[in-house]
Amino acid sequence: MDGLGSNNISVVDMESHLSESENISRNLCGLVDMGSNGIRFSISSISAHHARITPCVFKDRIGISLYELQFPHADSLEQIPIPIDIIMEICSAIKRFKLICEDFGVPDKNVKIIATEATRIALNKDELLQEIEKETDWEVKVLSQEEEGTMTTLGLLASSADNETNGIYFDLLSGSCQISWIRTLPNGEFIKSEKVSFLPYGSGTITRLVRAIDDDDASKLKLFDDLKADFMRAIQDIQIPQDMIEEAEENDGFTLITRGGGLRGIGHLLINQDRDYPIQTIINGFCTSSKNFQSISDYLFLKGKIPNFDNSCHKIKKFFKISEKRSIQLPAVGLLTSALLESLPKVKSIYFSEGGIREGFLYTQLPASIHNQDPIIIASKPYAPLLSNKYLKLLLSAVPRNPHTAEYPIPEIVWKRVAPTLCNLAFIHASYPKELQPTAALHVAITGIISGCNGISHEMRALIGIALCYRWGGNIPETEEHFLESMENVILNQYDENSKKNLRMAKRIIWWTKYIGTFMYVICGVHPGGNIRDNLFKFNVIPIVIPKKVRQSNNIDEELDKDQSVATARKEKNDYEAVVSISRDDLKTSASVRARIITLQKRIKKLSRGNIERVKVTVQMFE
């Protein structure tokens, strides 16, 4: 096998003389990830049309923890070699994977074996590598600490959208951790701190250090203080740029981007504790407030156990995706994260990533043009109507726009990401029974057709579900109403509740998402066949600045300003009039369509109640 620096694996342009099966095989990439806690096997497609979301066609894992095997004592860091029988078991698993690659038609040159920390520090590393090469004819690439740090950072980028990869990055491995900062540039590329701080505190090592202390509170506090001191030095060493610090101050704090099994365990614990949280099975893209993360970290640190007693049924509760091993590690990880949060600059939110070696390696095989793509757009594109761009153009004409700057004065995530995705997915539930359409749409990114896509945050999953639910009219049963409310809370709860600025932005994002979904309900009613006919139907949004005195005496929806906080927030906001122009006699604008427009007026009016921005829908008929 060639080294990682080779260009043998890349996004391949389809050649007309090749058969379909040959083209598919040329775009498949096999990977063996020899991690600290397990060995993962995968075959992924890097075809250009979906390479950004790195879809897997095969996944498997064997639960051989190379780290635990080398450190068998729970309260000691004494290391032993990897047993020979384990080495042979690894070789057998890789040989089986070689057969699977042959079944899928993956060429040998498209397969890589990458080993990380646990292999790198093994006392008998050379014996392990030689045996694998002898038994499989495949060479193992052992990443250095710096290479592994870069690869996992790329995995983070591959598993996130651009706006979610700006902040302080903390990666917790089994034997060590790393701290750096990362920022995504407008062209899709990224920059990170020149110096990465590596510390000898992994989920495995910190667990053993705490076990060695046992119940000695004084020693535990000393360890806590030592961790804080080391983390504070690490933060100084990575030299966070001043403009990032100023931006964080404006936004009420940094985003802490986290990766690693121990940290994902805390994320799953937070999700499991909230029975109403709507996205229980996906950790990648989960975001929580620093307050929630600090609370669970302090609990784990101080109590020394996970909160696994369920008072409602008086028995020990098992948590989804938290194994017995993780349950043992989490109290020690809580001590580490509690010390980390006390050492960092102000943090507003914690973002969890599942991106790792697989995603990072595949990311290195893709050109910058693909790096710059939005995962949610790529995931939804196969389901788009032929003229989805025309639908998007018409939809955005129903959104306020500054005539001088051509900018949309609404949250960027709505017009730039939610709106195009909504147009792509507008008809995927067209064949469903009418009563099912809005409910199925609400779940589209959680258990629906794009739920398996890599790189979509929980916030985006919730927003797409809400928008598409409203696109189908939003008429859902009471249980789904509660689910819809929990989806809204996904957006609201990731912001610091003490930050009125961030909370207001979250509410605006939700409101404008419902707004475009409601307008899409009418657009698709007028144009249900995937085709937009010109000059039959158009919108014009006019900003209306209402003087304060007039606003106070306005008898239309005067209850809107009863909430003093809303009234205060609205002082600098504009109201809008959305003018719907339709043909008086055209067959396309028959009675059923006019009924939808009447529904649109009612629903937008209802949405505007109590909101800091309001839109009034009026209708103009033309001959």
C-alpha positions as CSV (number, residue, x, y, z in Angstrom):
1,M,0.0,0.0,0.0
2,D,1.1,3.5,-0.7
3,G,1.6,6.2,1.9
4,L,-1.1,8.8,2.8
5,G,0.6,11.3,0.7
6,S,-0.1,9.5,-2.6
7,N,-2.9,10.6,-4.9
8,N,-3.9,7.1,-5.9
9,I,-7.3,7.5,-4.3
10,S,-9.2,10.6,-5.5
11,V,-12.6,11.7,-6.7
12,V,-12.7,10.2,-10.2
13,D,-14.3,11.7,-13.3
14,M,-16.6,9.2,-14.9
15,E,-15.2,7.8,-18.2
16,S,-17.7,6.9,-20.9
17,H,-15.8,3.7,-21.9
18,L,-16.1,2.2,-18.4
19,S,-19.0,0.1,-17.3
20,E,-21.2,1.3,-14.4
21,S,-19.8,-1.4,-12.1
22,E,-16.2,-0.3,-13.0
23,N,-17.0,3.3,-12.3
24,I,-18.5,2.4,-8.9
25,S,-15.5,0.3,-7.9
26,R,-13.0,3.1,-8.9
27,N,-14.8,5.4,-6.5
28,L,-14.8,3.1,-3.5
29,C,-12.3,3.5,-0.7
30,G,-11.5,0.9,1.9
31,L,-10.1,1.8,5.3
32,V,-8.9,0.0,8.4
33,D,-8.8,2.4,11.4
34,M,-6.7,0.8,14.2
35,G,-7.9,2.9,17.0
36,S,-7.3,2.8,20.8
37,N,-10.7,1.4,21.7
38,G,-11.6,-0.7,18.6
39,I,-10.6,-1.5,15.1
40,R,-13.0,-0.1,12.5
41,F,-13.5,-1.3,8.9
42,S,-15.3,0.7,6.3
43,I,-15.8,1.0,2.6
44,S,-16.9,4.4,1.5
45,S,-17.9,6.1,-1.8
46,I,-16.1,9.2,-2.9
47,S,-18.0,9.7,-6.2
48,A,-18.1,13.4,-6.9
49,H,-21.9,13.9,-6.6
50,H,-21.9,12.8,-2.9
51,A,-18.3,12.8,-1.8
52,R,-18.9,15.6,0.7
53,I,-21.1,13.5,2.9
54,T,-18.7,10.4,2.6
55,P,-21.5,7.7,2.5
56,C,-20.5,4.2,3.7
57,V,-21.5,1.1,1.8
58,F,-20.0,-1.2,4.5
59,K,-19.1,-0.8,8.2
60,D,-17.8,-3.2,10.8
61,R,-15.9,-3.0,14.1
62,I,-14.2,-5.5,16.3
63,G,-14.0,-4.5,20.0
64,I,-10.3,-5.0,20.6
65,S,-9.1,-2.1,22.8
66,L,-5.4,-1.9,22.1
67,Y,-5.1,0.7,24.8
68,E,-6.8,-1.4,27.5
69,L,-4.8,-4.5,26.6
70,Q,-1.5,-2.6,27.1
71,F,-2.7,-1.1,30.5
72,P,-4.6,-4.0,32.1
73,H,-4.5,-2.7,35.7
74,A,-7.3,-0.3,36.6
75,D,-5.3,1.8,39.0
76,S,-1.9,1.7,37.3
77,L,-0.2,3.0,34.1
78,E,2.2,0.0,33.9
79,Q,2.4,-1.0,30.3
80,I,2.7,-4.5,28.8
81,P,3.1,-5.7,25.1
82,I,0.1,-6.6,23.0
83,P,-0.4,-10.3,23.3
84,I,0.5,-12.5,20.3
85,D,-3.0,-14.1,20.2
86,I,-4.5,-10.6,19.9
87,I,-2.1,-9.8,17.0
88,M,-3.2,-12.9,15.2
89,E,-6.9,-12.1,15.8
90,I,-6.3,-8.6,14.3
91,C,-4.6,-10.2,11.2
92,S,-7.6,-12.6,10.8
93,A,-10.0,-9.7,10.9
94,I,-8.0,-7.7,8.3
95,K,-7.9,-10.8,6.0
96,R,-11.7,-11.1,6.3
97,F,-12.0,-7.4,5.3
98,K,-9.7,-8.0,2.3
99,L,-12.2,-10.6,1.1
100,I,-15.1,-8.1,1.6
101,C,-13.2,-5.5,-0.4
102,E,-12.9,-8.0,-3.2
103,D,-16.6,-8.7,-3.1
104,F,-17.3,-4.9,-3.4
105,G,-14.7,-4.6,-6.2
106,V,-12.4,-2.2,-4.2
107,P,-8.9,-2.1,-5.8
108,D,-6.0,-2.8,-3.5
109,K,-4.6,0.6,-4.2
110,N,-7.8,2.1,-2.8
111,V,-7.4,0.5,0.6
112,K,-5.5,2.0,3.6
113,I,-4.6,0.7,7.1
114,I,-4.1,3.6,9.5
115,A,-3.0,3.1,13.1
116,T,-3.1,5.7,15.8
117,E,-2.0,6.3,19.4
118,A,-2.4,2.8,20.9
119,T,-0.2,1.3,18.1
120,R,2.2,4.2,18.2
121,I,3.1,3.6,21.9
122,A,3.0,-0.2,21.8
123,L,6.1,-1.9,23.2
124,N,6.0,-4.5,20.4
125,K,4.8,-2.1,17.7
126,D,7.3,-3.5,15.1
127,E,6.1,-7.1,15.7
128,L,2.5,-6.1,15.3
129,L,3.1,-4.2,12.0
130,Q,5.4,-6.9,10.5
131,E,2.8,-9.6,11.3
132,I,0.0,-7.7,9.7
133,E,2.1,-7.0,6.5
134,K,3.1,-10.7,6.3
135,E,-0.4,-12.0,6.7
136,T,-2.3,-9.5,4.5
137,D,0.3,-8.0,2.1
138,W,-0.9,-4.6,3.2
139,E,1.3,-2.0,4.9
140,V,0.2,-0.1,8.0
141,K,0.6,3.6,8.2
142,V,1.3,4.7,11.8
143,L,0.4,8.3,12.3
144,S,2.6,10.5,14.5
145,Q,0.9,12.5,17.2
146,E,0.9,15.6,15.0
147,E,-0.5,13.7,12.0
148,E,-3.2,12.1,14.1
149,G,-4.1,15.6,15.4
150,T,-4.4,16.9,11.9
151,M,-6.4,13.9,10.7
152,T,-9.0,14.1,13.4
153,T,-9.3,17.8,12.8
154,L,-10.0,17.1,9.2
155,G,-12.6,14.5,10.4
156,L,-14.2,17.2,12.4
157,L,-14.4,19.4,9.2
158,A,-15.8,16.5,7.2
159,S,-18.5,15.9,9.8
160,S,-19.6,19.5,10.1
161,A,-20.8,22.5,8.1
162,D,-18.6,25.6,7.8
163,N,-20.5,27.6,10.4
164,E,-20.0,24.9,13.1
165,T,-16.2,24.7,13.0
166,N,-15.1,27.9,14.5
167,G,-13.9,27.9,18.1
168,I,-11.7,26.0,20.6
169,Y,-11.1,22.4,19.7
170,F,-10.6,19.7,22.4
171,D,-9.9,16.1,21.3
172,L,-9.9,13.5,24.1
173,L,-8.1,10.2,23.1
174,S,-7.5,7.2,25.4
175,G,-3.9,8.2,26.4
176,S,-3.8,11.9,25.7
177,C,-5.7,15.0,24.7
178,Q,-5.1,17.9,22.4
179,I,-6.2,21.6,22.5
180,S,-6.1,24.0,19.6
181,W,-8.3,26.5,17.9
182,I,-9.9,26.2,14.5
183,R,-11.6,28.5,12.0
184,T,-13.2,27.8,8.7
185,L,-12.6,30.3,5.9
186,P,-15.2,31.5,3.4
187,N,-13.7,29.3,0.6
188,G,-14.3,26.1,2.6
189,E,-10.6,25.7,3.7
190,F,-9.6,26.1,7.3
191,I,-6.8,27.4,9.5
192,K,-5.9,26.2,13.0
193,S,-3.4,27.1,15.6
194,E,0.2,26.6,14.5
195,K,1.0,25.0,17.8
196,V,-1.3,22.3,19.2
197,S,-1.0,21.6,22.9
198,F,-0.8,17.8,23.7
199,L,-1.3,16.8,27.3
200,P,-1.0,13.3,28.8
201,Y,-4.6,13.1,30.0
202,G,-6.8,10.7,28.0
203,S,-10.0,9.0,29.0
204,G,-8.0,5.9,29.9
205,T,-5.1,7.6,31.7
206,I,-7.3,10.0,33.8
207,T,-9.5,7.0,34.8
208,R,-6.4,5.2,36.1
209,L,-5.1,8.3,37.9
210,V,-8.4,8.8,39.7
211,R,-8.6,5.1,40.5
212,A,-5.1,5.3,42.1
213,I,-6.3,8.1,44.3
214,D,-9.4,6.2,45.3
215,D,-11.5,8.2,47.8
216,D,-8.7,10.6,48.9
217,D,-10.5,13.9,48.4
218,A,-7.3,16.0,49.0
219,S,-5.5,14.1,46.3
220,K,-8.4,14.4,43.9
221,L,-8.5,18.2,44.5
222,K,-4.8,18.4,43.9
223,L,-5.2,16.5,40.6
224,F,-8.1,18.9,39.7
225,D,-5.8,21.9,40.4
226,D,-2.9,20.3,38.4
227,L,-5.3,19.8,35.4
228,K,-6.4,23.4,35.6
229,A,-2.9,24.7,35.6
230,D,-1.9,22.5,32.6
231,F,-5.0,23.5,30.7
232,M,-4.4,27.2,31.3
233,R,-0.8,26.8,30.1
234,A,-2.1,25.0,27.0
235,I,-4.5,27.8,26.2
236,Q,-1.7,30.3,26.4
237,D,0.5,28.2,24.2
238,I,-2.0,27.9,21.3
239,Q,-2.3,31.7,21.1
240,I,-5.9,32.3,20.2
241,P,-6.0,35.3,17.7
242,Q,-7.3,38.6,19.0
243,D,-10.1,38.8,16.4
244,M,-11.4,35.4,17.5
245,I,-11.4,36.6,21.1
246,E,-13.3,39.8,20.2
247,E,-15.8,37.8,18.1
248,A,-16.3,35.5,21.1
249,E,-16.9,38.5,23.4
250,E,-19.5,39.8,21.0
251,N,-21.3,36.4,20.9
252,D,-21.2,35.8,24.6
253,G,-18.4,33.2,24.5
254,F,-16.6,30.6,22.4
255,T,-17.9,27.4,21.0
256,L,-16.0,24.4,22.5
257,I,-15.8,21.8,19.7
258,T,-15.3,18.3,21.2
259,R,-14.3,14.9,19.9
260,G,-13.5,11.6,21.5
261,G,-15.3,8.6,23.0
262,G,-15.2,9.9,26.6
263,L,-16.7,13.3,25.6
264,R,-19.4,11.6,23.4
265,G,-20.3,9.6,26.5
266,I,-21.1,12.9,28.3
267,G,-23.1,14.0,25.3
268,H,-25.1,10.8,25.3
269,L,-25.6,11.2,29.0
270,L,-27.0,14.7,28.5
271,I,-29.3,13.5,25.7
272,N,-30.5,10.4,27.7
273,Q,-31.4,12.6,30.7
274,D,-33.8,14.7,28.7
275,R,-36.6,12.4,27.7
276,D,-38.2,15.0,25.5
277,Y,-35.1,15.6,23.4
278,P,-36.1,14.6,19.9
279,I,-32.8,13.4,18.5
280,Q,-31.8,10.5,20.8
281,T,-29.8,8.3,18.4
282,I,-27.4,10.7,16.8
283,I,-24.5,12.4,18.7
284,N,-22.7,14.0,15.8
285,G,-23.9,17.6,15.6
286,F,-25.4,17.7,19.1
287,C,-24.9,21.1,20.8
288,T,-25.6,22.1,24.4
289,S,-25.1,25.1,26.5
290,S,-22.0,25.5,28.7
291,K,-24.3,25.6,31.7
292,N,-25.6,22.1,31.0
293,F,-22.2,20.7,30.2
294,Q,-20.7,22.2,33.4
295,S,-23.5,20.9,35.5
296,I,-23.1,17.3,34.4
297,S,-19.3,17.5,34.6
298,D,-19.4,18.8,38.2
299,Y,-21.9,16.1,39.1
300,L,-19.7,13.3,37.7
301,F,-16.6,14.8,39.4
302,L,-18.2,15.4,42.8
303,K,-20.4,12.3,43.0
304,G,-18.0,10.0,41.4
305,K,-20.7,8.1,39.5
306,I,-23.2,8.6,36.6
307,P,-26.8,9.6,37.6
308,N,-28.2,6.2,36.7
309,F,-30.9,5.7,39.3
310,D,-34.4,6.1,37.9
311,N,-36.7,7.2,40.7
312,S,-39.8,6.6,38.6
313,C,-39.3,2.9,38.6
314,H,-36.8,2.5,41.5
315,K,-34.1,0.7,39.5
316,I,-30.8,1.3,37.9
317,K,-31.2,3.0,34.5
318,K,-29.2,2.0,31.5
319,F,-28.2,4.7,29.1
320,F,-28.3,4.4,25.3
321,K,-24.7,4.2,23.8
322,I,-23.0,4.3,27.2
323,S,-21.3,1.0,27.8
324,E,-20.1,-0.4,31.1
325,K,-16.6,0.7,30.3
326,R,-17.8,4.3,29.6
327,S,-19.8,4.3,32.8
328,I,-16.6,3.5,34.7
329,Q,-14.7,6.2,32.8
330,L,-17.2,9.1,32.9
331,P,-16.7,10.2,36.6
332,A,-13.0,10.7,35.8
333,V,-13.7,12.4,32.5
334,G,-16.1,14.7,34.4
335,L,-13.2,15.7,36.6
336,L,-11.2,16.5,33.6
337,T,-13.9,18.5,31.7
338,S,-14.8,20.4,34.9
339,A,-11.2,21.5,35.2
340,L,-11.1,22.3,31.5
341,L,-14.1,24.6,31.6
342,E,-12.7,26.5,34.6
343,S,-9.5,27.0,32.6
344,L,-10.9,28.2,29.3
345,P,-12.1,31.7,28.3
346,K,-15.9,32.1,28.5
347,V,-17.6,29.3,26.6
348,K,-21.2,29.6,25.4
349,S,-21.8,26.2,23.9
350,I,-20.4,22.7,23.5
351,Y,-20.5,21.1,20.1
352,F,-20.0,17.3,19.8
353,S,-18.4,15.7,16.7
354,E,-18.1,12.1,15.7
355,G,-15.7,12.8,12.9
356,G,-12.6,10.7,13.2
357,I,-9.8,9.0,11.2
358,R,-12.2,7.6,8.5
359,E,-13.8,11.0,7.8
360,G,-10.5,12.9,8.0
361,F,-8.7,10.5,5.7
362,L,-11.5,10.6,3.1
363,Y,-11.5,14.4,3.4
364,T,-7.9,14.5,2.3
365,Q,-8.9,12.7,-0.9
366,L,-11.3,15.5,-2.0
367,P,-10.6,18.7,-3.8
368,A,-11.3,22.1,-2.3
369,S,-14.4,22.5,-4.5
370,I,-16.0,19.6,-2.6
371,H,-14.8,20.8,0.8
372,N,-16.7,24.0,0.2
373,Q,-20.0,22.2,-0.3
374,D,-22.8,22.2,2.3
375,P,-23.6,18.6,3.5
376,I,-27.3,19.3,3.8
377,I,-27.6,20.6,0.3
378,I,-25.6,17.5,-1.1
379,A,-27.8,15.1,1.0
380,S,-31.0,16.6,-0.3
381,K,-30.0,17.2,-3.9
382,P,-30.9,13.7,-5.2
383,Y,-34.6,14.4,-4.3
384,A,-34.8,17.8,-5.8
385,P,-37.4,18.6,-8.6
386,L,-35.9,19.4,-12.0
387,L,-36.4,23.2,-11.5
388,S,-35.6,23.5,-7.8
389,N,-33.6,26.7,-8.5
390,K,-36.8,28.3,-9.8
391,Y,-38.7,27.2,-6.7
392,L,-35.9,28.7,-4.6
393,K,-36.0,32.0,-6.6
394,L,-39.7,32.3,-6.1
395,L,-39.5,31.4,-2.4
396,L,-36.8,34.0,-1.7
397,S,-38.9,36.6,-3.4
398,A,-41.3,36.2,-0.5
399,V,-38.4,37.1,1.9
400,P,-37.5,40.7,2.8
401,R,-34.5,42.0,0.9
402,N,-32.6,45.2,1.1
403,P,-32.9,46.9,-2.3
404,H,-29.6,48.8,-1.9
405,T,-27.4,45.9,-0.7
406,A,-29.4,42.9,-2.0
407,E,-28.9,41.3,1.4
408,Y,-31.6,39.5,3.3
409,P,-32.3,41.0,6.7
410,I,-33.1,37.6,8.1
411,P,-30.8,34.9,9.7
412,E,-28.4,33.7,7.1
413,I,-28.9,30.0,8.0
414,V,-32.6,30.3,6.9
415,W,-32.1,31.8,3.4
416,K,-28.7,30.3,2.6
417,R,-29.2,26.7,3.9
418,V,-32.8,25.9,5.0
419,A,-34.5,27.5,2.0
420,P,-32.5,25.6,-0.7
421,T,-32.9,22.3,1.2
422,L,-36.6,22.9,1.6
423,C,-36.9,23.3,-2.2
424,N,-34.9,20.1,-2.8
425,L,-37.2,18.1,-0.5
426,A,-40.4,19.8,-1.3
427,F,-42.0,16.8,-3.1
428,I,-40.5,13.7,-1.4
429,H,-43.7,13.2,0.6
430,A,-46.1,13.9,-2.3
431,S,-47.2,10.2,-2.5
432,Y,-48.0,10.0,1.2
433,P,-51.5,10.2,2.6
434,K,-52.5,13.8,3.3
435,E,-52.7,13.2,7.0
436,L,-49.2,11.7,7.1
437,Q,-47.3,14.3,5.1
438,P,-46.6,16.9,7.7
439,T,-45.7,14.3,10.4
440,A,-43.4,12.4,8.1
441,A,-41.8,15.7,7.0
442,L,-41.2,16.7,10.6
443,H,-39.0,13.5,11.1
444,V,-37.2,13.7,7.7
445,A,-33.8,14.4,9.1
446,I,-34.1,12.3,12.3
447,T,-35.5,9.0,11.1
448,G,-36.4,9.9,7.5
449,I,-34.8,9.9,4.1
450,I,-31.8,12.1,4.9
451,S,-31.3,11.1,8.6
452,G,-28.2,9.0,7.8
453,C,-26.3,11.9,6.2
454,N,-23.0,12.8,7.7
455,G,-22.3,16.5,8.6
456,I,-25.7,17.7,9.6
457,S,-26.0,19.4,13.0
458,H,-28.9,18.8,15.3
459,E,-30.0,22.4,14.8
460,M,-30.1,21.9,11.0
461,R,-32.0,18.5,11.4
462,A,-34.6,20.3,13.5
463,L,-34.9,23.3,11.2
464,I,-35.4,21.2,8.1
465,G,-38.1,19.1,9.8
466,I,-39.9,22.2,11.0
467,A,-39.7,23.9,7.5
468,L,-40.9,20.8,5.7
469,C,-43.7,20.2,8.2
470,Y,-45.0,23.7,7.5
471,R,-44.6,23.2,3.8
472,W,-47.2,20.4,4.0
473,G,-49.6,22.6,6.0
474,G,-48.3,21.8,9.5
475,N,-51.5,20.0,10.6
476,I,-50.2,17.4,13.0
477,P,-51.7,15.5,16.0
478,E,-51.2,16.6,19.6
479,T,-48.3,14.2,20.2
480,E,-46.5,15.6,17.2
481,E,-47.2,19.1,18.4
482,H,-45.1,18.2,21.5
483,F,-42.4,16.8,19.3
484,L,-42.4,20.0,17.2
485,E,-42.0,22.0,20.4
486,S,-39.1,19.8,21.4
487,M,-37.5,20.4,17.9
488,E,-37.8,24.2,18.6
489,N,-36.1,23.7,21.9
490,V,-33.1,22.0,20.2
491,I,-32.4,25.5,18.7
492,L,-33.2,27.4,21.8
493,N,-31.4,25.3,24.3
494,Q,-28.0,25.4,22.7
495,Y,-27.7,29.1,23.5
496,D,-26.9,30.5,26.9
497,E,-30.3,31.3,28.5
498,N,-28.7,34.4,30.1
499,S,-27.8,35.8,26.7
500,K,-30.9,37.8,25.5
501,K,-29.0,38.5,22.2
502,N,-28.4,34.8,21.4
503,L,-31.9,33.8,22.5
504,R,-33.5,36.4,20.3
505,M,-31.5,35.2,17.3
506,A,-32.6,31.6,18.0
507,K,-36.3,32.7,18.1
508,R,-35.8,34.6,14.8
509,I,-34.3,31.5,13.2
510,I,-37.3,29.4,14.2
511,W,-39.8,32.1,13.1
512,W,-38.4,32.6,9.7
513,T,-38.1,28.9,9.1
514,K,-41.8,28.5,9.8
515,Y,-42.4,31.5,7.5
516,I,-40.7,30.1,4.5
517,G,-42.3,26.7,5.1
518,T,-45.7,28.3,5.1
519,F,-45.0,30.2,1.9
520,M,-43.8,27.0,0.3
521,Y,-47.1,25.4,1.1
522,V,-48.7,27.9,-1.3
523,I,-46.0,27.8,-3.9
524,C,-46.2,24.0,-4.2
525,G,-50.0,24.2,-4.3
526,V,-49.8,26.5,-7.3
527,H,-46.9,24.6,-8.9
528,P,-47.3,21.0,-7.8
529,G,-45.6,19.4,-10.8
530,G,-42.0,20.4,-10.3
531,N,-42.3,23.2,-12.8
532,I,-42.6,26.9,-12.3
533,R,-44.6,28.8,-14.9
534,D,-43.6,32.4,-15.3
535,N,-45.8,35.4,-14.5
536,L,-48.6,33.4,-12.9
537,F,-47.7,33.9,-9.3
538,K,-45.2,36.3,-7.6
539,F,-44.4,38.0,-4.4
540,N,-43.1,41.4,-3.4
541,V,-42.1,42.2,0.2
542,I,-42.2,45.8,1.3
543,P,-40.7,47.0,4.6
544,I,-42.9,49.2,6.7
545,V,-41.4,51.3,9.4
546,I,-44.1,52.1,11.9
547,P,-43.5,55.2,14.1
548,K,-43.5,54.4,17.8
549,K,-46.6,56.5,18.5
550,V,-48.5,54.8,15.7
551,R,-47.4,51.4,16.9
552,Q,-48.7,52.0,20.4
553,S,-52.1,53.1,19.1
554,N,-52.4,50.5,16.3
555,N,-55.5,48.4,16.9
556,I,-54.4,45.7,14.5
557,D,-53.0,42.8,16.5
558,E,-52.5,45.2,19.4
559,E,-52.0,42.2,21.7
560,L,-48.6,41.7,20.0
561,D,-47.0,44.4,22.1
562,K,-48.5,43.4,25.5
563,D,-45.4,41.5,26.3
564,Q,-43.0,44.3,27.4
565,S,-39.9,42.3,26.4
566,V,-41.2,41.8,22.9
567,A,-42.3,45.4,22.7
568,T,-38.8,46.5,23.7
569,A,-37.1,44.2,21.3
570,R,-39.3,45.5,18.5
571,K,-38.4,49.2,18.8
572,E,-35.7,48.9,16.2
573,K,-37.5,46.3,14.0
574,N,-39.4,46.7,10.8
575,D,-42.8,45.2,9.9
576,Y,-43.3,43.9,6.4
577,E,-46.1,43.6,3.9
578,A,-45.9,40.5,1.7
579,V,-47.9,41.2,-1.5
580,V,-49.1,38.1,-3.3
581,S,-49.9,38.8,-6.9
582,I,-51.9,36.2,-8.8
583,S,-53.8,36.0,-12.0
584,R,-57.6,36.5,-11.7
585,D,-58.6,34.0,-14.3
586,D,-55.7,31.6,-14.8
587,L,-56.6,27.9,-14.3
588,K,-53.5,27.6,-12.1
589,T,-55.0,30.0,-9.5
590,S,-58.4,28.3,-9.1
591,A,-60.5,28.2,-5.9
592,S,-58.3,25.6,-4.2
593,V,-55.2,27.8,-4.6
594,R,-57.0,30.9,-3.4
595,A,-58.1,28.9,-0.4
596,R,-54.4,28.2,0.3
597,I,-53.6,31.9,0.1
598,I,-56.3,32.7,2.6
599,T,-54.8,30.0,4.8
600,L,-51.4,31.7,4.3
601,Q,-52.7,35.0,5.4
602,K,-54.2,33.4,8.6
603,R,-51.1,31.4,9.4
604,I,-48.6,34.3,8.9
605,K,-50.8,36.5,11.0
606,K,-50.8,33.9,13.7
607,L,-47.1,33.4,13.5
608,S,-46.6,37.2,13.9
609,R,-48.4,37.3,17.2
610,G,-45.9,38.0,19.9
611,N,-43.0,38.0,17.5
612,I,-40.3,40.7,17.3
613,E,-40.9,40.9,13.5
614,R,-44.3,40.8,11.8
615,V,-45.5,40.2,8.2
616,K,-48.9,41.1,6.8
617,V,-49.9,39.2,3.7
618,T,-52.1,41.0,1.1
619,V,-53.3,39.8,-2.2
620,Q,-53.4,41.6,-5.6
621,M,-55.2,40.2,-8.6
622,F,-54.1,41.0,-12.1
623,E,-55.7,40.3,-15.4
